[in-house]
Amino acid sequence: MQAPARERLTVARYPFDDSDKRGDTYVNWDVFTRLSPPEIQVHWATAAIAFILGLIIFARPKGTLPHRTLGAFYVSLMLVTCVSAFFIRSGDVAGWEYLSLKGMSWIHLFIPLTLWGLIGGMIGIFILKDRKRHRGPLIGSFLGGLVIAGGFTFLPNRRMHLFLFEEPERIQQMVGNLVF
């Protein structure tokens, strides 16, 4: 029986935005998907879809069937995003390790805040029948859980910053000679 062929991971970058004034910006999806564990991939994918859905929900008329349907899907995606965040325990911000608790970093504080906003928004509309108590917590969970926490993921030395903004040579250096 022959051993399976081992494939060397290479940095193959794909054009992301041709209109960048500094030159081409590239995203290294191959390295991202191979180096990121499933919980990070699930977390990133659900957060990205929820972000787009949130923007659509904010732009569309409220109280309609599409609003309620997209809203239910949005809340489901945000719940999956929050649950998957509990399993991301790398603390991969260089220099912030001392703030880590059992592998969780300060960015994990957004998990309960986001859950609180989602629950508050659902209580506001389904139990209290109050649109303001529905709108406020959900806008807060969107801004806190997706915009602010999502923005922190693009800090230098974070995974998203690495794969969206770093040079291929730096990624190759960090990847080293990983074999899959």
Rosetta constraint file for C-alpha pairs under 8 A:
AtomPair CA 6 CA 179 HARMONIC 6.50 0.50
AtomPair CA 6 CA 180 HARMONIC 6.00 0.50
AtomPair CA 7 CA 179 HARMONIC 5.94 0.50
AtomPair CA 7 CA 180 HARMONIC 5.51 0.50
AtomPair CA 8 CA 177 HARMONIC 7.28 0.50
AtomPair CA 8 CA 178 HARMONIC 6.71 0.50
AtomPair CA 8 CA 179 HARMONIC 4.93 0.50
AtomPair CA 8 CA 180 HARMONIC 6.52 0.50
AtomPair CA 9 CA 31 HARMONIC 7.47 0.50
AtomPair CA 9 CA 177 HARMONIC 7.35 0.50
AtomPair CA 9 CA 178 HARMONIC 6.19 0.50
AtomPair CA 9 CA 179 HARMONIC 6.07 0.50
AtomPair CA 9 CA 180 HARMONIC 7.02 0.50
AtomPair CA 10 CA 31 HARMONIC 7.70 0.50
AtomPair CA 10 CA 172 HARMONIC 7.28 0.50
AtomPair CA 11 CA 28 HARMONIC 7.06 0.50
AtomPair CA 11 CA 30 HARMONIC 7.68 0.50
AtomPair CA 11 CA 31 HARMONIC 6.68 0.50
AtomPair CA 11 CA 168 HARMONIC 6.20 0.50
AtomPair CA 11 CA 171 HARMONIC 7.26 0.50
AtomPair CA 11 CA 172 HARMONIC 6.21 0.50
AtomPair CA 12 CA 28 HARMONIC 6.46 0.50
AtomPair CA 12 CA 30 HARMONIC 7.09 0.50
AtomPair CA 12 CA 31 HARMONIC 7.95 0.50
AtomPair CA 13 CA 26 HARMONIC 5.75 0.50
AtomPair CA 13 CA 27 HARMONIC 5.86 0.50
AtomPair CA 13 CA 28 HARMONIC 4.79 0.50
AtomPair CA 13 CA 29 HARMONIC 7.56 0.50
AtomPair CA 13 CA 168 HARMONIC 7.46 0.50
AtomPair CA 14 CA 26 HARMONIC 5.34 0.50
AtomPair CA 14 CA 27 HARMONIC 5.67 0.50
AtomPair CA 14 CA 28 HARMONIC 6.36 0.50
AtomPair CA 14 CA 29 HARMONIC 7.87 0.50
AtomPair CA 15 CA 24 HARMONIC 6.71 0.50
AtomPair CA 15 CA 25 HARMONIC 6.30 0.50
AtomPair CA 15 CA 26 HARMONIC 4.73 0.50
AtomPair CA 15 CA 27 HARMONIC 6.68 0.50
AtomPair CA 16 CA 24 HARMONIC 7.48 0.50
AtomPair CA 16 CA 25 HARMONIC 5.64 0.50
AtomPair CA 16 CA 26 HARMONIC 4.90 0.50
AtomPair CA 16 CA 27 HARMONIC 5.89 0.50
AtomPair CA 17 CA 24 HARMONIC 6.50 0.50
AtomPair CA 17 CA 25 HARMONIC 5.79 0.50
AtomPair CA 17 CA 26 HARMONIC 7.28 0.50
AtomPair CA 18 CA 23 HARMONIC 7.86 0.50
AtomPair CA 18 CA 24 HARMONIC 5.75 0.50
AtomPair CA 18 CA 25 HARMONIC 7.28 0.50
AtomPair CA 19 CA 23 HARMONIC 7.99 0.50
AtomPair CA 19 CA 24 HARMONIC 7.46 0.50
AtomPair CA 20 CA 24 HARMONIC 5.75 0.50
AtomPair CA 20 CA 25 HARMONIC 6.55 0.50
AtomPair CA 25 CA 164 HARMONIC 7.72 0.50
AtomPair CA 25 CA 165 HARMONIC 7.27 0.50
AtomPair CA 26 CA 164 HARMONIC 6.53 0.50
AtomPair CA 26 CA 165 HARMONIC 7.43 0.50
AtomPair CA 27 CA 163 HARMONIC 6.02 0.50
AtomPair CA 27 CA 164 HARMONIC 5.03 0.50
AtomPair CA 27 CA 165 HARMONIC 7.67 0.50
AtomPair CA 28 CA 32 HARMONIC 6.24 0.50
AtomPair CA 28 CA 163 HARMONIC 5.65 0.50
AtomPair CA 28 CA 164 HARMONIC 7.00 0.50
AtomPair CA 29 CA 33 HARMONIC 5.97 0.50
AtomPair CA 29 CA 163 HARMONIC 7.55 0.50
AtomPair CA 30 CA 34 HARMONIC 6.18 0.50
AtomPair CA 31 CA 35 HARMONIC 5.78 0.50
AtomPair CA 31 CA 163 HARMONIC 7.81 0.50
AtomPair CA 32 CA 36 HARMONIC 5.68 0.50
AtomPair CA 32 CA 163 HARMONIC 6.52 0.50
AtomPair CA 33 CA 37 HARMONIC 7.71 0.50
AtomPair CA 33 CA 41 HARMONIC 7.02 0.50
AtomPair CA 36 CA 40 HARMONIC 5.95 0.50
AtomPair CA 36 CA 41 HARMONIC 6.41 0.50
AtomPair CA 37 CA 41 HARMONIC 6.52 0.50
AtomPair CA 38 CA 42 HARMONIC 6.03 0.50
AtomPair CA 39 CA 43 HARMONIC 5.94 0.50
AtomPair CA 39 CA 84 HARMONIC 5.64 0.50
AtomPair CA 39 CA 85 HARMONIC 7.48 0.50
AtomPair CA 39 CA 87 HARMONIC 6.44 0.50
AtomPair CA 39 CA 88 HARMONIC 6.46 0.50
AtomPair CA 40 CA 44 HARMONIC 5.94 0.50
AtomPair CA 40 CA 84 HARMONIC 7.40 0.50
AtomPair CA 40 CA 85 HARMONIC 7.72 0.50
AtomPair CA 40 CA 88 HARMONIC 6.54 0.50
AtomPair CA 41 CA 45 HARMONIC 6.01 0.50
AtomPair CA 42 CA 46 HARMONIC 6.03 0.50
AtomPair CA 42 CA 81 HARMONIC 7.39 0.50
AtomPair CA 42 CA 84 HARMONIC 6.89 0.50
AtomPair CA 43 CA 47 HARMONIC 6.01 0.50
AtomPair CA 43 CA 80 HARMONIC 7.34 0.50
AtomPair CA 43 CA 81 HARMONIC 4.93 0.50
AtomPair CA 43 CA 82 HARMONIC 7.77 0.50
AtomPair CA 43 CA 84 HARMONIC 5.50 0.50
AtomPair CA 43 CA 85 HARMONIC 6.41 0.50
AtomPair CA 44 CA 48 HARMONIC 6.03 0.50
AtomPair CA 44 CA 81 HARMONIC 7.66 0.50
AtomPair CA 45 CA 49 HARMONIC 6.23 0.50
AtomPair CA 46 CA 50 HARMONIC 5.94 0.50
AtomPair CA 46 CA 77 HARMONIC 5.48 0.50
AtomPair CA 46 CA 78 HARMONIC 7.03 0.50
AtomPair CA 46 CA 80 HARMONIC 6.93 0.50
AtomPair CA 46 CA 81 HARMONIC 5.71 0.50
AtomPair CA 47 CA 51 HARMONIC 6.01 0.50
AtomPair CA 47 CA 77 HARMONIC 7.11 0.50
AtomPair CA 47 CA 78 HARMONIC 6.77 0.50
AtomPair CA 47 CA 81 HARMONIC 5.87 0.50
AtomPair CA 47 CA 146 HARMONIC 6.84 0.50
AtomPair CA 48 CA 52 HARMONIC 6.45 0.50
AtomPair CA 49 CA 53 HARMONIC 6.10 0.50
AtomPair CA 49 CA 77 HARMONIC 7.64 0.50
AtomPair CA 50 CA 54 HARMONIC 5.84 0.50
AtomPair CA 50 CA 74 HARMONIC 5.45 0.50
AtomPair CA 50 CA 77 HARMONIC 5.92 0.50
AtomPair CA 50 CA 78 HARMONIC 6.48 0.50
AtomPair CA 51 CA 55 HARMONIC 6.38 0.50
AtomPair CA 51 CA 142 HARMONIC 7.57 0.50
AtomPair CA 51 CA 146 HARMONIC 6.44 0.50
AtomPair CA 52 CA 56 HARMONIC 6.38 0.50
AtomPair CA 53 CA 57 HARMONIC 6.06 0.50
AtomPair CA 53 CA 70 HARMONIC 7.01 0.50
AtomPair CA 53 CA 74 HARMONIC 6.36 0.50
AtomPair CA 54 CA 58 HARMONIC 6.14 0.50
AtomPair CA 54 CA 74 HARMONIC 6.84 0.50
AtomPair CA 54 CA 142 HARMONIC 7.14 0.50
AtomPair CA 55 CA 59 HARMONIC 6.26 0.50
AtomPair CA 56 CA 60 HARMONIC 6.19 0.50
AtomPair CA 57 CA 61 HARMONIC 7.82 0.50
AtomPair CA 57 CA 62 HARMONIC 7.84 0.50
AtomPair CA 57 CA 67 HARMONIC 6.15 0.50
AtomPair CA 57 CA 70 HARMONIC 6.90 0.50
AtomPair CA 57 CA 71 HARMONIC 7.05 0.50
AtomPair CA 60 CA 67 HARMONIC 7.19 0.50
AtomPair CA 61 CA 67 HARMONIC 7.09 0.50
AtomPair CA 62 CA 67 HARMONIC 5.85 0.50
AtomPair CA 63 CA 67 HARMONIC 5.96 0.50
AtomPair CA 63 CA 68 HARMONIC 6.60 0.50
AtomPair CA 64 CA 68 HARMONIC 6.34 0.50
AtomPair CA 65 CA 69 HARMONIC 6.04 0.50
AtomPair CA 66 CA 70 HARMONIC 5.85 0.50
AtomPair CA 67 CA 71 HARMONIC 5.71 0.50
AtomPair CA 68 CA 72 HARMONIC 6.09 0.50
AtomPair CA 69 CA 73 HARMONIC 6.38 0.50
AtomPair CA 70 CA 74 HARMONIC 5.95 0.50
AtomPair CA 71 CA 75 HARMONIC 6.11 0.50
AtomPair CA 72 CA 76 HARMONIC 6.19 0.50
AtomPair CA 73 CA 77 HARMONIC 6.16 0.50
AtomPair CA 74 CA 78 HARMONIC 6.13 0.50
AtomPair CA 75 CA 79 HARMONIC 6.13 0.50
AtomPair CA 75 CA 118 HARMONIC 6.82 0.50
AtomPair CA 76 CA 80 HARMONIC 6.34 0.50
AtomPair CA 77 CA 81 HARMONIC 6.09 0.50
AtomPair CA 78 CA 82 HARMONIC 6.10 0.50
AtomPair CA 79 CA 83 HARMONIC 6.11 0.50
AtomPair CA 79 CA 115 HARMONIC 7.35 0.50
AtomPair CA 80 CA 84 HARMONIC 5.94 0.50
AtomPair CA 81 CA 85 HARMONIC 6.16 0.50
AtomPair CA 82 CA 86 HARMONIC 6.80 0.50
AtomPair CA 82 CA 111 HARMONIC 5.60 0.50
AtomPair CA 82 CA 114 HARMONIC 7.55 0.50
AtomPair CA 82 CA 115 HARMONIC 7.26 0.50
AtomPair CA 83 CA 87 HARMONIC 7.34 0.50
AtomPair CA 84 CA 88 HARMONIC 6.86 0.50
AtomPair CA 85 CA 108 HARMONIC 7.28 0.50
AtomPair CA 85 CA 111 HARMONIC 7.27 0.50
AtomPair CA 86 CA 104 HARMONIC 7.98 0.50
AtomPair CA 86 CA 108 HARMONIC 7.60 0.50
AtomPair CA 86 CA 111 HARMONIC 7.88 0.50
AtomPair CA 88 CA 103 HARMONIC 7.98 0.50
AtomPair CA 88 CA 104 HARMONIC 7.41 0.50
AtomPair CA 89 CA 102 HARMONIC 7.42 0.50
AtomPair CA 89 CA 103 HARMONIC 4.33 0.50
AtomPair CA 89 CA 104 HARMONIC 5.02 0.50
AtomPair CA 89 CA 105 HARMONIC 7.64 0.50
AtomPair CA 90 CA 103 HARMONIC 5.57 0.50
AtomPair CA 90 CA 104 HARMONIC 7.01 0.50
AtomPair CA 91 CA 96 HARMONIC 7.52 0.50
AtomPair CA 91 CA 97 HARMONIC 6.33 0.50
AtomPair CA 91 CA 100 HARMONIC 6.37 0.50
AtomPair CA 91 CA 103 HARMONIC 5.67 0.50
AtomPair CA 91 CA 104 HARMONIC 5.90 0.50
AtomPair CA 91 CA 105 HARMONIC 5.32 0.50
AtomPair CA 92 CA 97 HARMONIC 7.79 0.50
AtomPair CA 92 CA 157 HARMONIC 7.45 0.50
AtomPair CA 92 CA 158 HARMONIC 6.22 0.50
AtomPair CA 92 CA 159 HARMONIC 7.57 0.50
AtomPair CA 93 CA 97 HARMONIC 7.07 0.50
AtomPair CA 93 CA 157 HARMONIC 5.96 0.50
AtomPair CA 93 CA 158 HARMONIC 5.66 0.50
AtomPair CA 94 CA 157 HARMONIC 6.22 0.50
AtomPair CA 94 CA 158 HARMONIC 7.94 0.50
AtomPair CA 96 CA 100 HARMONIC 7.19 0.50
AtomPair CA 96 CA 105 HARMONIC 7.72 0.50
AtomPair CA 97 CA 105 HARMONIC 7.57 0.50
AtomPair CA 99 CA 105 HARMONIC 6.03 0.50
AtomPair CA 99 CA 106 HARMONIC 6.59 0.50
AtomPair CA 100 CA 104 HARMONIC 5.16 0.50
AtomPair CA 100 CA 105 HARMONIC 4.52 0.50
AtomPair CA 100 CA 106 HARMONIC 7.07 0.50
AtomPair CA 101 CA 105 HARMONIC 6.46 0.50
AtomPair CA 104 CA 108 HARMONIC 6.24 0.50
AtomPair CA 105 CA 109 HARMONIC 7.94 0.50
AtomPair CA 107 CA 149 HARMONIC 6.60 0.50
AtomPair CA 107 CA 152 HARMONIC 7.70 0.50
AtomPair CA 109 CA 113 HARMONIC 6.87 0.50
AtomPair CA 110 CA 114 HARMONIC 5.82 0.50
AtomPair CA 110 CA 144 HARMONIC 6.86 0.50
AtomPair CA 110 CA 145 HARMONIC 5.93 0.50
AtomPair CA 110 CA 149 HARMONIC 6.75 0.50
AtomPair CA 111 CA 115 HARMONIC 6.18 0.50
AtomPair CA 111 CA 145 HARMONIC 7.33 0.50
AtomPair CA 112 CA 116 HARMONIC 5.89 0.50
AtomPair CA 113 CA 117 HARMONIC 6.26 0.50
AtomPair CA 113 CA 141 HARMONIC 7.09 0.50
AtomPair CA 113 CA 144 HARMONIC 7.67 0.50
AtomPair CA 113 CA 145 HARMONIC 7.60 0.50
AtomPair CA 114 CA 118 HARMONIC 6.23 0.50
AtomPair CA 114 CA 140 HARMONIC 7.80 0.50
AtomPair CA 114 CA 141 HARMONIC 4.72 0.50
AtomPair CA 114 CA 142 HARMONIC 7.76 0.50
AtomPair CA 114 CA 144 HARMONIC 6.86 0.50
AtomPair CA 114 CA 145 HARMONIC 5.39 0.50
AtomPair CA 115 CA 119 HARMONIC 6.07 0.50
AtomPair CA 115 CA 141 HARMONIC 7.61 0.50
AtomPair CA 116 CA 120 HARMONIC 5.87 0.50
AtomPair CA 116 CA 137 HARMONIC 7.79 0.50
AtomPair CA 116 CA 141 HARMONIC 7.90 0.50
AtomPair CA 117 CA 121 HARMONIC 5.97 0.50
AtomPair CA 117 CA 137 HARMONIC 4.38 0.50
AtomPair CA 117 CA 138 HARMONIC 5.55 0.50
AtomPair CA 117 CA 140 HARMONIC 6.38 0.50
AtomPair CA 117 CA 141 HARMONIC 4.99 0.50
AtomPair CA 118 CA 122 HARMONIC 6.32 0.50
AtomPair CA 118 CA 137 HARMONIC 6.63 0.50
AtomPair CA 118 CA 138 HARMONIC 5.87 0.50
AtomPair CA 118 CA 141 HARMONIC 6.51 0.50
AtomPair CA 119 CA 123 HARMONIC 6.15 0.50
AtomPair CA 120 CA 124 HARMONIC 5.94 0.50
AtomPair CA 120 CA 133 HARMONIC 7.35 0.50
AtomPair CA 120 CA 134 HARMONIC 6.94 0.50
AtomPair CA 120 CA 137 HARMONIC 5.78 0.50
AtomPair CA 120 CA 138 HARMONIC 7.69 0.50
AtomPair CA 121 CA 125 HARMONIC 6.44 0.50
AtomPair CA 121 CA 133 HARMONIC 6.34 0.50
AtomPair CA 121 CA 134 HARMONIC 4.06 0.50
AtomPair CA 121 CA 135 HARMONIC 6.51 0.50
AtomPair CA 121 CA 136 HARMONIC 7.26 0.50
AtomPair CA 121 CA 137 HARMONIC 5.14 0.50
AtomPair CA 121 CA 138 HARMONIC 5.39 0.50
AtomPair CA 122 CA 126 HARMONIC 5.82 0.50
AtomPair CA 122 CA 127 HARMONIC 7.69 0.50
AtomPair CA 122 CA 134 HARMONIC 6.43 0.50
AtomPair CA 123 CA 127 HARMONIC 5.09 0.50
AtomPair CA 123 CA 128 HARMONIC 6.32 0.50
AtomPair CA 123 CA 133 HARMONIC 8.00 0.50
AtomPair CA 123 CA 134 HARMONIC 7.28 0.50
AtomPair CA 124 CA 128 HARMONIC 4.99 0.50
AtomPair CA 124 CA 129 HARMONIC 5.96 0.50
AtomPair CA 124 CA 130 HARMONIC 5.40 0.50
AtomPair CA 124 CA 131 HARMONIC 6.73 0.50
AtomPair CA 124 CA 132 HARMONIC 7.57 0.50
AtomPair CA 124 CA 133 HARMONIC 4.59 0.50
AtomPair CA 124 CA 134 HARMONIC 4.40 0.50
AtomPair CA 125 CA 129 HARMONIC 4.46 0.50
AtomPair CA 125 CA 130 HARMONIC 5.45 0.50
AtomPair CA 125 CA 131 HARMONIC 5.99 0.50
AtomPair CA 125 CA 133 HARMONIC 7.05 0.50
AtomPair CA 125 CA 134 HARMONIC 5.16 0.50
AtomPair CA 128 CA 133 HARMONIC 7.92 0.50
AtomPair CA 130 CA 134 HARMONIC 6.33 0.50
AtomPair CA 131 CA 135 HARMONIC 5.91 0.50
AtomPair CA 132 CA 136 HARMONIC 5.99 0.50
AtomPair CA 133 CA 137 HARMONIC 6.73 0.50
AtomPair CA 134 CA 138 HARMONIC 6.49 0.50
AtomPair CA 135 CA 139 HARMONIC 6.02 0.50
AtomPair CA 136 CA 140 HARMONIC 6.07 0.50
AtomPair CA 137 CA 141 HARMONIC 6.05 0.50
AtomPair CA 138 CA 142 HARMONIC 6.11 0.50
AtomPair CA 139 CA 143 HARMONIC 6.11 0.50
AtomPair CA 140 CA 144 HARMONIC 5.77 0.50
AtomPair CA 140 CA 145 HARMONIC 7.85 0.50
AtomPair CA 141 CA 145 HARMONIC 5.18 0.50
AtomPair CA 141 CA 146 HARMONIC 7.39 0.50
AtomPair CA 142 CA 146 HARMONIC 5.28 0.50
AtomPair CA 142 CA 147 HARMONIC 6.62 0.50
AtomPair CA 143 CA 147 HARMONIC 4.77 0.50
AtomPair CA 143 CA 148 HARMONIC 6.05 0.50
AtomPair CA 144 CA 148 HARMONIC 5.00 0.50
AtomPair CA 144 CA 149 HARMONIC 6.09 0.50
AtomPair CA 145 CA 149 HARMONIC 5.35 0.50
AtomPair CA 145 CA 150 HARMONIC 6.97 0.50
AtomPair CA 146 CA 150 HARMONIC 4.92 0.50
AtomPair CA 146 CA 151 HARMONIC 7.67 0.50
AtomPair CA 147 CA 151 HARMONIC 5.75 0.50
AtomPair CA 148 CA 152 HARMONIC 6.39 0.50
AtomPair CA 149 CA 153 HARMONIC 6.75 0.50
AtomPair CA 150 CA 154 HARMONIC 7.32 0.50
AtomPair CA 151 CA 155 HARMONIC 7.46 0.50
AtomPair CA 153 CA 158 HARMONIC 5.90 0.50
AtomPair CA 153 CA 159 HARMONIC 7.14 0.50
AtomPair CA 153 CA 160 HARMONIC 5.89 0.50
AtomPair CA 153 CA 161 HARMONIC 6.93 0.50
AtomPair CA 154 CA 158 HARMONIC 6.21 0.50
AtomPair CA 154 CA 159 HARMONIC 7.61 0.50
AtomPair CA 154 CA 160 HARMONIC 5.43 0.50
AtomPair CA 154 CA 161 HARMONIC 4.47 0.50
AtomPair CA 155 CA 161 HARMONIC 6.06 0.50
AtomPair CA 156 CA 161 HARMONIC 5.78 0.50
AtomPair CA 156 CA 162 HARMONIC 7.21 0.50
AtomPair CA 157 CA 161 HARMONIC 6.57 0.50
AtomPair CA 157 CA 162 HARMONIC 6.31 0.50
AtomPair CA 158 CA 162 HARMONIC 6.17 0.50
AtomPair CA 159 CA 163 HARMONIC 6.33 0.50
AtomPair CA 160 CA 164 HARMONIC 6.03 0.50
AtomPair CA 161 CA 165 HARMONIC 5.49 0.50
AtomPair CA 161 CA 166 HARMONIC 6.90 0.50
AtomPair CA 162 CA 166 HARMONIC 4.99 0.50
AtomPair CA 162 CA 171 HARMONIC 7.11 0.50
AtomPair CA 163 CA 171 HARMONIC 7.59 0.50
AtomPair CA 166 CA 170 HARMONIC 6.46 0.50
AtomPair CA 166 CA 171 HARMONIC 6.79 0.50
AtomPair CA 167 CA 171 HARMONIC 6.51 0.50
AtomPair CA 168 CA 172 HARMONIC 6.01 0.50
AtomPair CA 169 CA 173 HARMONIC 6.07 0.50
AtomPair CA 170 CA 174 HARMONIC 6.21 0.50
AtomPair CA 171 CA 175 HARMONIC 5.94 0.50
AtomPair CA 172 CA 176 HARMONIC 5.82 0.50
